C-alpha cells in the first residue's frame, strides 16, 4: 500500500479557496531562473525529480511554512551540495558576506508585474482579509530574510564558479516574462478557424505550435478540447507542473494547497469559486499534470464570433480558459 506524501494534495480536505495573484519578487524570479539554468541541456547539474525528492523529504512542518520558490531553492541547493558542486561551508561563508542591505526588499517590491497578458483575475470578486504572512499572499514578500540571504549566497557562488552568469539569469527571467496567455491564445484562435491546425494541435502540439513560431523547449504537452458535452480542468496535485514555456509561470492560486486539493475532490465547487457553473449534464474531466506531461485546454469557441478574425478571436481567450477555470469570453456584441 502506498502512503500519501504530505505534498500530494489531490482530494484531501482543504481550506476555502481564493484565486490569489501576485507579481513575483526578484528573489522568486532569480531562483526560478537559476533552477531552469541548472537543469538545462548545457549544464545538466540536476533535474526536477532530484529537487522534488528533497522537497518531499523535508518534513510536513517545514514544507507548510516555506514559500513555493523557497522550497525549490532549498531543494536545488541540497542537490548541488550532494553532488559536490557547492559545499555547506562555502555557502555559509557566502551567506555571511551578504549584508542586510543586500537582501532588503526594495520599496517598490510589488510594483513589478509579469507580462500577464490577461490573467482573468479581474473578473473574480474575492475579498482578501489581511491575515498576515502566508505563502502565495500577494501583499508580502514570500521569502523570509533567511531565504533571501541563501538565494543571494547561492547565486553569487554559482556566478563566481562560472556555472551561470548574471546575463544568463537575466535572459532566463526575460524569456519566462515573455511567455504568457497571448501565445496560447494565438494557437486557440488558429484552431478555431483552421480545422487542419486544430487536428494537428490535438495530435502533436509541439509541431503545431512550432508552425506559429512557439518553441516549447522540450515540454511534452497534451491539448484537451472542451466541447458542449465535456469540460476539462487542469491541476497539478503534487506541486505546480504547468506549461510554462507556453503560458508563462503558473499563478499563485494554481500552486496553492486549496486548489491542488479541491480541484480533484470537488471540481465543480472550485469552478463555482471562479464564477463558472457548468450544467449538470456536462462531463467534467480533471487532468493531473506531471513533470513529464503538461496540459492545456482548447476552449470551445463562443457563439457569435463567426465574423471575427484571428486577432479578435485571440483577444477572447484568457489564461484561465486554457487551464479550464474559465471559458472563452463572448464578443461584446453577444454580451
Secondary structure, DSSP 4 states (H G I P E B T S, - for coil): -PPPPTT--TTS--PPP-----PPPHHHHHHHHHHHHHTSTTT----HHHHHHHHTTS-HHHHHHS-HHHHHHHHHHHHHHHTTSS-HHHHHHHHHTS-TGGGSPPTTTTT-----S--SGGG-----------TT-TTS--S-HHHHHHHHHHHHHHHHTTSS-HHHHHHHHHHHHH-SHHHHHHHHHHHHH-HHHHHHHHH-HHHHHHHTT---TT--EEEEE--SSEEEEEE-SSS----HHHH-SPPHHHHSHHHHHHHHH-HHHHHHHTT----TTSEEEEEE--SS-EEEEEPPPPTT-TT--HHHHHTT--GGGGTTSS-PPPPGGG-
